[in-house]
Amino acid sequence: MLKGHSLKSDKLHFSDQTYSHNFMIKTIEPVRSLNGVITDLPADKSIAHRAALFAAIAKGDSTIKNYSNAADPQSTLECLKGLGVDITMKGSTIVIHGRGRKGLRPVHEKLDCGNSGTTMRLLSGILSGSNQQVCLTGDASLSSRPMARVLNPLREMGALCESTEGERAPLCFKNHGGLEAITYELPMASAQVKSCVLLAGLFARGETRVVENLPSRDHTERMLGLEIDFNADGTRVIKSSRSVELRPINMSIPGDISGAAFWMVAGSLVPDSRIELKQVGINPTRSAVMSILKRMGADIRIANTVDDASLQGGEPTADIIIKSNNLKAVELLPAEIPNAIDEIPVLAVAMCMAKGTSKVRGASELRAKETDRISAVVEMLTKAGADVTEYEDGFEVKGNPDFVPKPAVYASHHDHRIAMASAVMAMCASDSSSIEGADCVAVSYPSFFEHLAKLTS
């Protein structure tokens, strides 16, 4: 059902950026059905990043099982090693020998965050707080992404950081006189910005408060056990301070619901499909994709739920079962956008084959991802022959249950989620399609195409 080959190239063009690596073109044939059980979804990236970072600044040894082998979480480990943190790895289990709040000691002048915005933004909070003099760099894609959203509050706290024009990486942190706590109201729903400020607050004088108007993923609060107040208007105030005890972490990372989303959509769209996904994280601030698809009429059930707040990290898990079913249009609610932001590209594919007009608005955050995802989604849908209208903060899709995507050559734009969403679109097409730069799926889901082969065998 799928074929792949690599073309060597010294200069490859993606979304106005030039990259040097192997350029994989993946050819995908139409799929008649998807059937099977996936027991080894990639481990949740968001949780993996945080577990590693928090373990590094705790005192003592932390054991993290099922740590992701995807490129982004591995970038976090490499950066921690560059800060003098000893990490023992055995298969998918890692042991991090935590150095405490004051124990980080850079062994390199530059730390390479690769393509990982989470690594760069969260580590910025730790570096500012621990008063380290080091530069954070990244690949061409990461270096084009805006960092003012974390630098502004960090500078307000007293951090010193130099960046390139437009507040982009590399970010070079300098020694300072220590951080002061602030109360910071998030201008947009962003778990990365929230986590960055809260991490800096662990080192600051006084109590740092982050005010959140719309809920974003709450892994940081859960894992650190931070105190949260709820105001009468529904806003959340998360508190961080030096008094927060940082304990070693012992946990197993659940399967990534963002990776599961591609099979939820594919299993819904491809006829005669039944897919079972084992031990997926169903954190309520991450599972909006399920409620959205159910509202569209998707046949999705959960089983074997484990929801024990006493477990390290407090992350609920469950098995997810998907069967093909007809879909109807949906309008994403403003409160859903932050918690479905990574799944919107593949939800757009579902919208093409849903009855009626679907709308996504208030999602301008998509333009600040690995690529401009609004533009990339509209390009993908247009190539497939869908009726789509682009807006500054989203898009509108006129869907049709009888819609059959045209064969196309899709550009990944070096964005793993665009590549995998294009693959789902291609599964439903009338003839073979191809994806340029498909190797970028390794950022979050290295085994994606292997799992596709398994479900079609």
N, C-alpha and C positions, 0 to 999 in steps of 0.2 A: 504494500500500500504506500510505501514511501521509499524514496531513494535519495542519497546524498553524495555530494562530492565537493572537494575543496579546490579552489583556484588560488595559486600563489599570486600575491600582488603586493608591491611595495607601497602603493598609495591607493587607498580605497575611499570613496566619498560617501559619507552618511550625513544628511541633515546639516550641510555646511561645515562638517568637521572631517578631518582626514585622519585615518587610522592605519596602522601598520600591523597586520596579523593575517592569519589564514582566513580566507573568505569562503564560507560554506554556502553553497546553494542546495537547498533541500527541496526535492520534488515530492509532492503529495498527490496521491490518486484519490478520486471520490471513494467514500466509505459506505458500504451497505448497512453495516451495523457495528456497534461497539459493545462488547460483552466481556466481562471478567472482573477480577478482584485485584485492586492495587493495595499491597500491604506496605509499600515502602515509598509513600509520598515524601518529597523532600521535607526536611525538618523546617519548622517555621523560622524564617529569616529574622523577623522582628524580635522574636523571643531569644534566638541564638545570639544576636548582637548584644542584647542587653545582659544576658546571662554572663557572657564572657567579660564585658566591660565592668559589670558590678562585682564579679568575682575578683577581678584584678585589683580593685581598691578596697576589698575586704581583707581582713587578716586571717590567714589560714588557707587550707587547701579546699578547693571546690571541685566536685565531680559533676560533669555535665554529660549525660548520655544522649545519643542520637543527635550529636552536633552536626549541623549542615556542612556538606562538602561543597556547596555552591560557592561561587567565586566571592560574593559579597561578604558572607560571614568569615571566610578564610582571610579576607583583607583585614578584618578586625583583629584576628589572631596575629597576623604578621605585624600590625601596628603595635599591639601589646608587647610582642617580643622585642620590638624596637624601643620600647620603654623599659626594658629590663625585666619583663615578667617571664618567669619560667613556666612553660606549658608542656605537659606530657601528653602525647597522643597515642591511643591504641584503637585502631579502627575508627568508629564513630564516637568513641568515648574520649573526652579530654579531661585532664586534671590541671587546674590553674592554681598555681602557688601564689596566692594573693599577697600583695606587698603593703596593703593598708593605704590610708589616705595620703600619707607623706612618703610613701616608699617608691614611687615611680622615678626612674632615673634614665633619661634618654641615652641610648647607645648609638643612635644615628641622628644626624641633623635634620633629616627629612623622613617622614613616614608616609608611605604610599597607600592611599585609601582605595586605589583601583577605580572601580565604577560605583563605589558604595557611598551614596549620600548619607545614609544612616551612620556609617562609620565616621565620616567627617564631621557631621553635625553633633553627634553625641560626644565624640572624643573632644570636640572643641570645648564643651562644658567642663569635662574632666581636666583638660590641660590648663584652662583658665583658672580653675579652682586650685589645682595642685601647683600652680605657678611654675610651669615648665617652659623652657625656651626651646622650641622646636617648630618645624614647618610641616603642615599637612598638604600633601600633593595628591593628585589623582590623574586619571586618564583624560583624554580630550573631552569626552562627554561630561564627566564630573566637573572638569575645570570650566565648563560653560554654564554651570548651574548657579543660581543666585545664593549667596551666603549671608547677605545683609540681614536676613530674618533671624539668624542666630547671633551675628556679630553685634547688632544693635543692642539687644538686652545685655549681652556679656560686657560690652563697653560701658553700659549704664551701671553695671556692678563694679567696674574698675579694671576690667581686663584690658590688656594692651595687645592689639593684633593688627598686623599689616596685611593687606590683600592687594590683588591686582585691580585694575580699573573695573568698575562695576561691582566691586565687592565679591570677587570670585577667587577661587583657589589659584595658586597656593596661598594658604593662610599661615602666617608666621607669627607665633605667639612669643611675647617678650615678658621678662620678669616685671612684677609690679608690687605695689604695697599691700596686696591682699584685697579680697572681694568684700563688698558690702551687700547685704540682703536687699532685695527690692520686691515690690508687688508689681507683677507684670501681667497685663491683660493681653491675651493672645489676639493679634489682629486678624488671624485666620485660624481655622481648626488645623493644627499640625502636631502630631505626636512627636515628631523629631524636634521641633522648636521647644515644645513643652518639656521634653526629656532633657534637652540641653540645659535649659535654665534650672531645672530641678537638680541636675547633677552638679552644676556650679554652686547651687545653694547648699550642697552638702559640705562645702568648704568655706562658705561666707560667714561673716559676722552678722548675727541676727537671724531672723526667720524669713526665708524667701517664700513668696506666695505666687502661684500661677493661677490666673483666673481664666476659666475656659467656658465660653458661651455655648459652643456646640461640642459634644463629646467626641474625642478622638481615641484611638486605641490606648488602652490603659495598662499595658504590660509593665511599664516603669513603676507606676503606683503599686501594682500588685506585688511585684517582685521585691521592692524595697520596703513594702509595708508602710507607705506614707499616709499621713493623716489627711482626710478630705472633709471639707465643710460644704454643705449644700445651701445656697441662698434661696430666698423665697421666689426669685425670678427664674430659678432653674439652673443658674450658673454653678459651676463647681470651682472650689478653691482648694488647690493641692499645695501642701506645705512641705518645705524641705529645710533642714538646718544641720549644723554640726552634731546635734544631739541624736540624730538618726543613727542607730546602730547598724553597721554593715557586717552582716554575718556571711560566712561561707555558704555557697549555694550547692545544693544536691538535688538535681532534677533531671528528668528526661524530657527533651524537647518534643512537643507534639507535631503532627503533620501540618503542613502549611495550608491554610484554607484558601489562600490566594492561588496556590498551585491547584488545589482541588476545584477551584472555580472553572477552570478550562474544561474539566471533565463533566461538571454539572451542566454547563451549556452544551457541550458536544453530545452528552448522553440525552439531553432533552431534545435536540434537533435531529439527530441521526435516527431514522426509524428502527424499530425492533432492537433497541439498545437497553442494556441493563448493566450498570457499573456500580461496584461497591468499593468504597474508599475507607480504609481502616485507620482508626486512631487519629482523627483530624481534630485540630484545635478549633473549638467553637466558642471562643471568647465572645461575649455579647457585643463588644465594641469592634469586632472584626467580622461578624457573621451576617452583616446586612445583605451580602450577595445572596444568601439563602432566602431571606424574607422577600427580596425583590423578585427572585425567580419564582418563588411560590405565588406571589401576587400576579405573576405573568401566567400562571397555570402549570408550572413545572411540577412533575411528580418526584418530589424529593422527600425522603424520610430519614430520620436519624435513629440509631439504635445503640445499645451498649454505652450509654452516657456515663461518664465518670466526672462528677462535679464535687470535688472535695477541697474546700478552701484551706484545709490544713496541709495539703500537699505543697511542697516547695514551689513557689511561683504562682500557686492558686489558679492554674489554667485548666478549664474544663475541656474534655475531649469526648468524641463520639465517632461511631461509624456512620458514614453517609451513603445512602442507596439512591441511585438515580435511574429512572426509567423514562423512555421517550414519551413525549406528550405534546399536544398542540399548545401554542403560546399565544397570548394576547398582549397588546401594547401596554406600556407602563410609563409613568412619569416619576422620575426620581425626586424624592422629597429632599429639601435642603438639609434636614438633619441626617439623612442617609449618606450624603455625598462624602463626608470625611471618612466614614467607615466602609465605603465601597470604592474609594478612590483608585485603588490598584486593580479592581475588577471591572471598571467601566469599559476598557477596551474590548473585553470578551463579551460583556453584556450588550455592547453595541452590535455584535454579531447576532445575538439572540433577537435583538430588536428588528433586524432585517426580515426575519422569518416569523414575526409575531403579527397578529391581526390588528391593524390600526396604527396610529401615529404615536411614537414614543418620544419623550423629551428628556434631555439632560441639560439643566441650567444651574448656574451657581458653582460650576466646577472649574473655575479658572486656574486652580492649583494644578490641573493636568498639564498646563503649558510649561510648568517648571520642573517636570520630571526628566527622565533620561533623555527624552526628546520632547518636543511639543506634541503631547499625546492627543490633543484635540485635532490638530492638523493631520497627524499621522492616522488617526482613526477615520477621519473624513476621507483621506486619500485611499485607505484600505477599502472602505465601503463603496467609494466611487468606482474603483477598479473592478469590484465585484458586480457592479451594475445596480447598486442600491440607490434609492431616492433619499438623499441626505442633504441637510442644510447646516452649514457651519455658523456658529455664533462665537463671540469673543469668549463667552464663559461656558460653552457647551455645544450641543448639536441637537438636531431633530431628525428622526428617521421615520419615513412612511413605510411601514412593514407590510408584508403579504405572506400568508402561510404557504403560498405556492411559489414563492421566490426561490429560484435556483441560481446561486452565484455563478458568474461567468468565470471561466479559467483565466488566471491572471498571474503576473509576475509581481509579487509583493516585496516591498522594501521593508526591512526590519528597522531601519534607522538606528541600528545598534541598540535597540531597546527590546529586552527579553519579552516583555508583555505584548508588545506589538507583534513580534515574531510568532508567539504562541496563539494569539488571537487570529492572526492570518492563517495559521495552520487549521484552526477550527473552521474558519470560513471555507478553506480549501477542501475540507472533508465533505462538505455539502455541495460542492461544485459539480458541473456537468462533465468536466474533463479535468485532466491533471493541471495543477498549478505549481508554482515554485516560490520559494522564499529566499531572498538574497540576504546574506549575513545571518543565517539561521544559527550559527554557532553561539550567538549571544544568549541563547536560552540557558547556557551554563551559569549565567549570573545568578539565577534563582532555581533552575530546574534542569540539572544536567541530564537526567534520565527521561526527559519529556518524550523524545522521539522513540526511545525504547519502550516506554509505556504505551505509546500509540500503536507500535507494532504488536505488542502483547494483546491489546484490546481488539485488534483486527485479525488476529491469527486464527 
